[in-house]
Amino acid sequence: MRSTLLRTGSLTAAAVLLALSCNAAETACPQADANFVIRKTESWYALEYMGSQIHRIEPAQLDDLFGRKTPTTDCDEGLSSRDVMGIVVGWKKDLLIAFGILRDQQGRPVRVDMLSFSPHSGPFEEIGLNGQSEIVMRYGGLATRICWNDNWNQRWAFSNQQTNQVPEACGTTQGPFGASQYLIPIP
């Protein structure tokens, strides 16, 4: 019995050490709405709401996004408000994943609209929030404004003209250079 206890104790200690080493490379990125957290590792990224995972970018997709290079685990400063959250990805830092928060009448988040935007025109030279619900970025001599829930349509919209250094107002849900968006429910 004593040897069984020692083996079990050793296995438990090994499992705890493994769990600690796996979590050592995890970065928790708090968002402006404190109920949301973006967690990053070199293997996966996850969006959590009130401690529950609502979306996860799996290893194969993260590997594709970063061109088979090691994903970054640093937090994206200045890309979070009460209405939107953004993550810059890609080994060239030229892709954006953004989440627009949809709230009920009491202000409780009920779902997020995930946007994947990939202009492939060079790394973002500048990217940041313009107010609570707009992201403005400059890349490869171009500029784009992305608006969340513009005109209360519960979708992402884009500026029509990307050649200006100061992008026009948002006017279309068709993203330049390829963009996709889909709704993620919040349980």
PyMOL commands that set and color helices and strands:
alter all, ss='L'
color gray80, all
select helices_A, chain A and resi 2-24+59-65+150-152
alter helices_A, ss='H'
color red, helices_A
select strands_A, chain A and resi 27-30+36-40+45-49+52-57+84-89+95-103+109-117+124-129+134-139+142-148+156-159+170-172+179-185
alter strands_A, ss='S'
color yellow, strands_A
deselect
rebuild
show_as cartoon
